[in-house]
């Protein structure tokens, strides 16, 4: 499968004066990538640097745990 078919992020060039848009590349970041910030173009115009937050998620299912609510005193005395 080509990168463009599965990439959720795309890099565009926009000419401010005319408003013409051009897709430059599909960017295949992790699905857990969140906010992209700090975009900076290299002076040669061919490279860029950016950063993004990655939010890994876990789901935990526990069985056989004591679900009775305890007071702070019970927890303190480990009852």
DSSP file (Angstrom, degrees, kcal/mol; ACC not computed):
  #  RESIDUE AA STRUCTURE BP1 BP2  ACC     N-H-->O    O-->H-N    N-H-->O    O-->H-N    TCO  KAPPA ALPHA  PHI   PSI    X-CA   Y-CA   Z-CA
    1    1 A X              0   0    0      0, 0.0     5,-0.1     0, 0.0     0, 0.0   0.000 360.0 360.0 360.0 126.4    0.0    0.0    0.0
    2    2 A X    >>  -     0   0    0      1,-0.1     3,-1.2     3,-0.0     4,-0.8  -0.258 360.0-115.9 -63.3 152.6    1.5    3.4   -1.0
    3    3 A X  H >> S+     0   0    0      1,-0.3     4,-2.0     2,-0.2     3,-0.8   0.857 114.0  60.7 -57.4 -37.4    2.3    5.8    1.8
    4    4 A X  H 34 S+     0   0    0      1,-0.2    -1,-0.3     2,-0.2    23,-0.1   0.760  98.9  58.1 -65.1 -24.1   -0.3    8.3    0.4
    5    5 A X  H <4 S+     0   0    0     -3,-1.2    -1,-0.2     1,-0.2    -2,-0.2   0.774 119.7  25.8 -76.5 -26.1   -3.1    5.7    0.9
    6    6 A X  H << S+     0   0    0     -3,-0.8     2,-0.2    -4,-0.8    -2,-0.2   0.539  91.3 112.1-115.3  -9.0   -2.6    5.3    4.6
    7    7 A X     <  -     0   0    0     -4,-2.0    21,-0.2    -5,-0.2    -5,-0.0  -0.472  41.9-169.8 -71.5 133.0   -1.0    8.7    5.7
    8    8 A X  S    S+     0   0    0     19,-0.3     2,-0.4    21,-0.2    -1,-0.1   0.599  70.6  64.4 -94.0 -14.9   -3.2   10.8    7.9
    9    9 A X  E     -A   27   0A   0     18,-1.1    18,-2.8    20,-0.1     2,-0.4  -0.876  63.1-172.6-113.3 142.4   -0.9   13.8    7.7
   10   10 A X  E     -A   26   0A   0     -2,-0.4     2,-0.6    16,-0.3    16,-0.2  -0.995  17.8-139.0-136.4 142.3   -0.2   15.8    4.5
   11   11 A X  E     -A   25   0A   0     14,-3.2    13,-3.1    -2,-0.4    14,-1.4  -0.891  26.6-174.0-102.8 122.7    2.3   18.6    3.9
   12   12 A X  E     -A   23   0A   0     -2,-0.6     2,-0.5    11,-0.3    11,-0.2  -0.848  20.0-144.8-116.7 151.1    0.9   21.4    1.7
   13   13 A X  E     -A   22   0A   0      9,-2.9     9,-2.3    -2,-0.3     2,-0.5  -0.959  18.3-167.0-108.8 132.7    2.5   24.5    0.1
   14   14 A X  E     -A   21   0A   0     -2,-0.5     2,-0.7     7,-0.2     7,-0.2  -0.979  16.3-143.0-124.9 121.3    0.2   27.6   -0.1
   15   15 A X     >  -     0   0    0      5,-2.7     4,-2.9    -2,-0.5     5,-0.4  -0.736  14.7-153.5 -80.3 115.9    1.0   30.6   -2.2
   16   16 A X  T  4 S+     0   0    0     -2,-0.7    -1,-0.2     1,-0.2     0, 0.0   0.886  86.2  52.0 -61.9 -43.4   -0.2   33.5    0.0
   17   17 A X  T  4 S+     0   0    0      1,-0.2    -1,-0.2    -3,-0.1    -2,-0.0   0.926 126.4  20.6 -62.8 -47.6   -0.9   35.9   -2.8
   18   18 A X  T  4 S-     0   0    0      2,-0.1    -2,-0.2    -3,-0.0    -1,-0.2   0.668  95.7-127.5 -97.9 -18.9   -3.0   33.7   -5.1
   19   19 A X     <  +     0   0    0     -4,-2.9     2,-0.2     1,-0.3    -3,-0.2   0.588  50.4 160.5  80.7   9.8   -4.1   31.1   -2.5
   20   20 A X        -     0   0    0     -5,-0.4    -5,-2.7    -6,-0.1     2,-0.3  -0.491  24.8-154.6 -69.4 129.3   -2.9   28.3   -4.7
   21   21 A X  E     -A   14   0A   0     -2,-0.2     2,-0.4    -7,-0.2    -7,-0.2  -0.825  13.5-177.5-106.4 145.2   -2.4   25.0   -2.8
   22   22 A X  E     -A   13   0A   0     -9,-2.3    -9,-2.9    -2,-0.3     2,-0.5  -0.967  24.6-132.7-141.9 124.2   -0.1   22.2   -3.7
   23   23 A X  E     -A   12   0A   0     -2,-0.4   -11,-0.3   -11,-0.2     3,-0.1  -0.651  23.6-179.0 -76.4 124.2    0.3   18.9   -1.8
   24   24 A X  E     -     0   0A   0    -13,-3.1     2,-0.3    -2,-0.5   -12,-0.2   0.853  57.8 -19.1 -91.3 -40.8    4.0   18.3   -1.3
   25   25 A X  E     -A   11   0A   0    -14,-1.4   -14,-3.2     2,-0.0     2,-0.4  -0.983  52.4-117.8-165.8 150.9    4.0   15.0    0.5
   26   26 A X  E     -A   10   0A   0     -2,-0.3     2,-0.6   -16,-0.2   -16,-0.3  -0.820  32.6-148.6 -89.7 135.8    2.1   12.6    2.6
   27   27 A X  E     -A    9   0A   0    -18,-2.8     2,-1.3    -2,-0.4   -18,-1.1  -0.934   2.0-151.8-114.4 119.9    3.6   12.1    6.0
   28   28 A X        +     0   0    0     -2,-0.6     2,-0.2   -21,-0.2   -21,-0.1  -0.679  28.8 165.8 -94.8  84.6    3.3    8.8    7.7
   29   29 A X        -     0   0    0     -2,-1.3   -21,-0.2     1,-0.2   -20,-0.1  -0.525  46.6 -81.2 -91.0 164.7    3.3    9.5   11.4
   30   30 A X    >   -     0   0    0     -2,-0.2     3,-1.8     1,-0.1    -1,-0.2  -0.277  36.6-119.7 -60.2 149.7    2.3    7.1   14.1
   31   31 A X  T 3  S+     0   0    0      1,-0.3    -1,-0.1    -3,-0.1    -2,-0.0   0.739 114.4  60.0 -64.8 -21.5   -1.4    6.8   14.8
   32   32 A X  T 3  S+     0   0    0     22,-0.0    23,-2.9    25,-0.0    -1,-0.3   0.404  77.8 118.7 -87.7   4.3   -0.7    8.0   18.3
   33   33 A X  E <   +B   54   0B   0     -3,-1.8    21,-0.2    21,-0.2     3,-0.1  -0.518  37.5 169.6 -70.9 134.7    0.8   11.2   17.1
   34   34 A X  E     +     0   0B   0     19,-3.7     2,-0.2     1,-0.3    -1,-0.1   0.440  45.9  19.5-111.6-112.3   -1.2   14.2   18.3
   35   35 A X  E     -     0   0B   0     17,-0.1    18,-1.9     1,-0.0     2,-0.5  -0.455  60.8-152.4 -71.2 128.3   -0.3   17.9   18.2
   36   36 A X  E     +B   52   0B   0     -2,-0.2     2,-0.3    16,-0.2    16,-0.2  -0.891  28.5 161.8-100.3 130.8    2.3   18.9   15.7
   37   37 A X  E     +B   51   0B   0     14,-2.8    14,-2.1    -2,-0.5     0, 0.0  -0.947  39.4  41.0-145.4 162.2    4.2   22.1   16.7
   38   38 A X  E     -     0   0B   0     -2,-0.3     2,-0.2     1,-0.2    -1,-0.1   0.852  62.4-173.8  71.8  37.6    7.3   24.1   16.0
   39   39 A X  E     +     0   0B   0     11,-0.1     2,-0.4    -3,-0.1    11,-0.2  -0.482   6.9 175.9 -68.3 128.2    7.4   23.7   12.2
   40   40 A X  E     -B   49   0B   0      9,-2.4     9,-2.6    -2,-0.2     2,-0.4  -0.990  20.8-144.8-140.5 127.4   10.6   25.2   10.8
   41   41 A X  E     -B   48   0B   0     -2,-0.4     7,-0.2     7,-0.2     2,-0.1  -0.753  23.0-120.7 -93.7 136.2   11.8   25.3    7.2
   42   42 A X    >   -     0   0    0      5,-2.9     3,-2.4    -2,-0.4     5,-0.2  -0.401  28.6-111.3 -67.8 148.6   15.5   25.0    6.4
   43   43 A X  T 3  S+     0   0    0      1,-0.3    -1,-0.1     2,-0.1    -2,-0.0   0.768 117.2  62.1 -55.4 -26.3   17.0   27.9    4.5
   44   44 A X  T 3  S-     0   0    0      1,-0.1    -1,-0.3     3,-0.0    -2,-0.0   0.614 103.3-133.3 -76.7  -8.3   17.5   25.7    1.4
   45   45 A X  S <  S+     0   0    0     -3,-2.4    -2,-0.1     2,-0.2    -1,-0.1   0.507  85.3  92.0  74.3   4.3   13.7   25.2    1.3
   46   46 A X  S    S+     0   0    0      1,-0.1     2,-0.3    -5,-0.0    -1,-0.1   0.550  82.5  43.2-106.3 -11.8   14.1   21.4    0.8
   47   47 A X        -     0   0    0     -5,-0.2    -5,-2.9     2,-0.0     2,-0.3  -0.926  59.2-171.4-134.7 156.6   13.9   20.2    4.4
   48   48 A X  E     -B   41   0B   0     -2,-0.3     2,-0.4    -7,-0.2    -7,-0.2  -0.964  11.0-147.3-143.9 163.5   11.9   21.0    7.5
   49   49 A X  E     +B   40   0B   0     -9,-2.6    -9,-2.4    -2,-0.3     2,-0.3  -0.993  25.8 153.9-131.8 137.8   11.9   20.2   11.2
   50   50 A X  E     -     0   0B   0     -2,-0.4     2,-0.3   -11,-0.2   -12,-0.2  -0.923  26.8-137.8-150.0 174.5    9.0   19.8   13.5
   51   51 A X  E     -B   37   0B   0    -14,-2.1   -14,-2.8    -2,-0.3     2,-0.3  -0.961  14.8-169.9-135.9 156.4    8.0   18.0   16.7
   52   52 A X  E     -B   36   0B   0     -2,-0.3     2,-0.3   -16,-0.2   -16,-0.2  -0.992  23.3-117.4-145.9 153.9    4.8   16.2   17.7
   53   53 A X  E     -     0   0B   0    -18,-1.9   -19,-3.7    -2,-0.3     2,-0.5  -0.687  23.2-150.4 -88.4 142.7    3.4   14.7   20.9
   54   54 A X  E     -B   33   0B   0     -2,-0.3     2,-0.7   -21,-0.2   -21,-0.2  -0.969   6.7-165.6-116.8 125.2    2.8   11.0   21.0
   55   55 A X        -     0   0    0    -23,-2.9     2,-0.2    -2,-0.5    -2,-0.0  -0.782   5.8-169.4-114.0  86.6   -0.1    9.8   23.2
   56   56 A X        -     0   0    0     -2,-0.7     2,-0.4     1,-0.0    -2,-0.0  -0.527  10.3-158.2 -73.3 143.0    0.2    6.0   23.8
   57   57 A X        -     0   0    0     -2,-0.2     2,-0.4     2,-0.0    -2,-0.0  -0.953  10.4-170.0-125.7 143.3   -2.9    4.6   25.4
   58   58 A X        -     0   0    0     -2,-0.4     2,-0.5     2,-0.0    -2,-0.0  -0.967  10.5-153.1-128.0 146.7   -3.4    1.4   27.4
   59   59 A X        -     0   0    0     -2,-0.4     2,-0.5     2,-0.0    -2,-0.0  -0.989  14.8-165.4-118.6 125.0   -6.6   -0.3   28.5
   60   60 A X        -     0   0    0     -2,-0.5     2,-0.5     2,-0.0    -2,-0.0  -0.925   6.7-170.3-113.1 132.6   -6.3   -2.4   31.7
   61   61 A X        -     0   0    0     -2,-0.5     2,-0.4     2,-0.0    -2,-0.0  -0.984   9.6-168.4-122.3 120.8   -8.9   -5.0   32.8
   62   62 A X        -     0   0    0     -2,-0.5     2,-0.3     3,-0.0     3,-0.1  -0.885   2.3-165.7-112.9 139.4   -8.4   -6.4   36.2
   63   63 A X        +     0   0    0     -2,-0.4    -2,-0.0     1,-0.1     0, 0.0  -0.922  67.0  21.0-120.8 148.8  -10.3   -9.4   37.7
   64   64 A X  S    S+     0   0    0     -2,-0.3     2,-0.3     1,-0.2    -1,-0.1   0.664  81.4 143.7  76.0  16.9  -10.6  -10.5   41.3
   65   65 A X        -     0   0    0     -3,-0.1     2,-0.6     1,-0.1    -1,-0.2  -0.624  61.3-104.6 -88.9 149.1   -9.7   -7.2   42.8
   66   66 A X        -     0   0    0     -2,-0.3    -1,-0.1     1,-0.2     0, 0.0  -0.616  37.9-178.6 -71.0 115.5  -11.3   -6.0   46.0
   67   67 A X        +     0   0    0     -2,-0.6     2,-0.3     2,-0.1    -1,-0.2   0.387  38.4 120.8-101.1   3.8  -13.7   -3.4   44.8
   68   68 A X  S    S-     0   0    0      1,-0.1     2,-0.1     0, 0.0    -2,-0.0  -0.510  71.0-114.1 -68.7 129.5  -15.0   -2.4   48.2
   69   69 A X        -     0   0    0     -2,-0.3     2,-0.4     1,-0.0    -1,-0.1  -0.397  32.9-153.5 -65.2 139.3  -14.3    1.3   48.8
   70   70 A X        -     0   0    0     -2,-0.1     2,-0.1    -3,-0.0    -1,-0.0  -0.866   9.9-124.5-114.8 148.7  -11.9    2.0   51.6
   71   71 A X     >  -     0   0    0     -2,-0.4     4,-2.1     1,-0.1     5,-0.2  -0.384  33.0-105.6 -80.4 167.3  -11.6    5.0   53.8
   72   72 A X  H  > S+     0   0    0      1,-0.2     4,-2.2     2,-0.2     5,-0.1   0.836 123.0  55.0 -62.4 -31.4   -8.3    6.9   54.1
   73   73 A X  H  > S+     0   0    0      2,-0.2     4,-2.5     1,-0.2    -1,-0.2   0.905 106.1  50.5 -69.3 -41.3   -7.9    5.3   57.5
   74   74 A X  H  4>S+     0   0    0      1,-0.2     5,-2.6     2,-0.2     4,-0.4   0.913 113.0  46.5 -61.1 -42.4   -8.3    1.8   56.1
   75   75 A X  H ><5S+     0   0    0     -4,-2.1     3,-0.5     3,-0.2    -2,-0.2   0.894 112.2  50.7 -66.9 -38.6   -5.7    2.5   53.5
   76   76 A X  H 3<5S+     0   0    0     -4,-2.2    -2,-0.2     1,-0.2    -1,-0.2   0.899 117.2  38.8 -64.4 -40.6   -3.3    4.1   56.0
   77   77 A X  T 3<5S-     0   0    0     -4,-2.5    -1,-0.2    -5,-0.1    -2,-0.2   0.402 109.4-126.7 -89.6   1.8   -3.7    1.0   58.3
   78   78 A X  T < 5       0   0    0     -3,-0.5    -3,-0.2    -4,-0.4    -4,-0.1   0.901 360.0 360.0  52.3  48.7   -3.6   -1.3   55.3
   79   79 A X      <       0   0    0     -5,-2.6    -4,-0.2    -6,-0.1    -1,-0.1   0.419 360.0 360.0 -93.1 360.0   -6.8   -3.1   56.3
